[in-house]
Amino acid sequence: MIRILLAEDMHMVRGALVALLELEPDFRVVAEVADGLGILPSVIKLQPDVAILDIDLPGVNGLDAARLLWEQAPDCRVIILTALEQRGTVRRAIDAHVRGFLPKNAPPGELAAAIRMVHSGRRVIDSRIPPTAWEAEDCPLADRPTDSPLTRRETEVLKRAADGNSARETAREMHLSTGTVRNYLTSAVTKLTARNQLDAVRIAKEKGWIR
């Protein structure tokens, strides 16, 4: 039985992935987390064999979480799922000791096969990952200026807040939980060393990171 942790902040996507994975007779999903901060504690507590991580999570992104797992729980092998095709992501994933790298639109059968291969000690990098993902790092986590510390989702959530959206409205529009949206906002405030959300919006606008 392959024990799996799944980290994905979009609850509908996470639920669908869990349902698909548990159709496999040799898989057991032992943990589901909605942000990067919950990955390492869950892995240490539950000892999964494979961690499947979204690359763009609130709190701690998937690649940074993979690096933490390598340092503190190296027996857990990591697969990164990404909807992004930004320059340098594969190279950064290899540097973080990631064992698998797949696009989110990969068929369920390919994900299942990748989990088994990674569990057996092999590395899997999907052939549909574009060549630019191997190149020197540019903007790996989002369509944003390269000097911005914010991920794509942190930027989008902060922009919606700047437009006057409440956390509940943003959650509904982005198909996230309200708690996840608040986590993104908190992460943005922390990364920008802002006093609060309004100050974070001001800083991001002044830097040209949101408009």
C-alpha positions in Angstrom: 0.0 0.0 0.0 1.4 3.4 -1.0 0.6 6.1 1.5 0.0 9.5 0.0 -0.2 13.1 1.1 -2.0 15.6 -1.2 -1.4 19.3 -0.9 -3.8 21.4 -3.0 -5.5 24.6 -1.9 -8.4 24.5 -4.4 -10.9 22.3 -2.5 -12.8 21.0 -5.5 -9.6 20.0 -7.3 -8.3 18.4 -4.1 -11.5 16.4 -3.6 -11.5 15.2 -7.1 -7.9 14.1 -6.9 -8.5 12.2 -3.6 -11.5 10.4 -5.1 -9.5 9.4 -8.2 -6.5 8.2 -6.2 -8.6 6.1 -3.8 -9.9 4.2 -6.7 -6.5 2.6 -7.0 -6.3 -0.6 -5.0 -2.7 0.1 -3.8 -3.1 3.7 -2.8 -4.2 5.2 0.5 -4.5 9.0 0.9 -3.5 9.5 4.5 -3.5 13.3 4.5 -5.0 16.3 2.7 -3.7 19.8 3.3 -4.8 23.1 1.8 -1.6 25.2 2.3 2.1 24.7 2.3 2.4 25.3 6.1 0.6 22.0 6.8 2.9 19.8 4.7 5.9 19.1 6.9 4.0 18.6 10.1 1.6 16.2 8.4 4.4 14.2 6.8 6.3 13.9 10.1 3.1 12.8 11.9 1.7 10.4 9.3 4.8 9.2 7.4 3.4 9.1 3.8 5.5 7.4 1.1 4.7 10.0 -1.5 3.7 13.7 -1.2 1.8 15.2 -4.2 2.2 19.0 -4.0 0.7 21.8 -6.0 3.5 24.1 -7.0 1.7 27.3 -6.0 0.4 27.0 -2.4 -0.3 29.7 0.2 2.1 30.0 3.1 4.9 27.9 1.6 5.0 27.1 -2.1 5.4 23.5 -3.3 9.0 23.8 -4.3 10.1 25.2 -0.9 8.0 22.6 0.8 9.8 19.9 -1.2 13.1 21.3 -0.1 12.0 21.2 3.6 10.9 17.6 3.1 14.2 16.6 1.7 16.0 18.2 4.7 13.7 16.8 7.4 11.8 13.9 6.0 13.9 12.5 3.1 12.0 9.2 2.9 8.9 10.9 1.6 9.3 11.3 -2.2 7.7 14.3 -3.8 5.7 14.9 -7.0 5.0 18.4 -8.1 1.8 19.2 -10.0 1.7 22.5 -11.9 -0.6 24.4 -14.2 2.3 26.8 -14.8 4.8 26.7 -17.7 7.3 29.3 -16.3 11.0 29.4 -17.0 13.2 27.4 -14.7 10.6 25.4 -12.8 11.9 21.9 -13.6 15.5 23.0 -12.8 14.3 24.3 -9.4 12.3 21.2 -8.8 15.4 19.0 -9.4 17.4 21.2 -7.1 14.7 20.6 -4.4 15.1 16.8 -4.9 11.6 16.5 -6.4 11.1 13.0 -7.9 8.1 13.7 -10.2 7.0 16.8 -12.2 3.6 16.7 -14.0 1.1 19.1 -15.4 -2.2 19.3 -13.7 -4.0 18.3 -16.8 -2.3 15.0 -17.0 -4.7 12.0 -17.3 -5.4 10.3 -13.9 -3.8 7.1 -15.2 -0.5 9.0 -15.8 -0.6 10.4 -12.3 -1.2 6.9 -10.8 1.7 5.5 -12.9 4.0 8.4 -11.8 3.2 7.7 -8.2 4.2 4.1 -8.5 7.3 4.9 -10.4 8.4 7.6 -7.9 7.6 5.2 -5.0 9.9 2.6 -6.6 12.8 5.1 -6.7 12.6 6.4 -10.3 12.2 10.0 -11.5 9.3 11.1 -13.7 9.2 14.4 -15.7 6.3 14.6 -18.1 7.3 15.0 -21.7 4.7 17.8 -22.2 6.6 20.1 -19.8 7.9 22.8 -22.2 11.7 23.2 -22.8 11.7 26.7 -21.2 10.9 25.0 -17.9 14.5 23.6 -18.0 16.1 26.9 -18.7 17.6 29.5 -16.2 15.1 30.7 -13.7 13.0 33.6 -14.6 9.6 33.8 -13.1 8.8 30.3 -11.9 5.7 30.7 -9.8 3.5 33.2 -11.6 2.9 35.8 -14.3 4.3 38.7 -12.3 7.4 41.0 -12.4 10.5 39.0 -11.6 11.3 41.2 -8.5 7.9 40.4 -6.9 8.1 38.1 -3.8 4.4 37.2 -4.3 3.1 34.1 -6.0 0.5 34.3 -8.8 -2.3 33.5 -6.4 -1.1 35.9 -3.7 -0.9 38.6 -6.4 -4.4 37.8 -7.6 -6.0 37.7 -4.2 -4.3 40.9 -3.2 -5.4 42.6 -6.4 -9.0 41.5 -5.7 -8.7 42.9 -2.2 -7.5 46.2 -3.7 -10.6 46.2 -6.0 -12.7 46.0 -2.9 -13.5 42.3 -2.8 -14.2 40.7 0.5 -12.4 37.4 1.3 -15.7 35.6 0.9 -16.3 37.1 -2.6 -12.7 36.3 -3.7 -13.1 32.7 -2.4 -16.3 32.3 -4.4 -14.8 33.7 -7.6 -11.6 31.7 -7.4 -13.2 28.5 -6.1 -11.2 28.6 -2.9 -12.2 28.4 0.7 -12.5 31.7 2.6 -9.7 30.4 5.0 -7.4 29.8 2.0 -8.0 33.3 0.7 -7.2 34.7 4.1 -4.0 32.6 4.2 -2.9 34.1 0.9 -3.6 37.6 2.2 -1.7 37.0 5.4 1.2 35.5 3.4 1.3 38.6 1.1 1.3 41.0 4.1 4.2 39.0 5.7 6.2 38.9 2.5 5.8 42.6 1.9 6.6 43.4 5.5 3.4 45.4 5.6 1.5 46.5 8.7 -1.8 45.2 7.4 -3.7 44.3 4.2 -4.2 47.9 3.2 -0.5 48.6 3.6 0.3 45.5 1.5 -2.0 46.8 -1.3 -0.2 50.2 -1.1 3.3 48.6 -1.3 2.3 46.3 -4.2 0.8 49.2 -6.2 3.8 51.4 -5.6 6.1 48.6 -6.8 3.9 48.0 -9.9 3.2 44.4 -8.8 -0.6 45.0 -8.9 -2.6 47.6 -10.8 
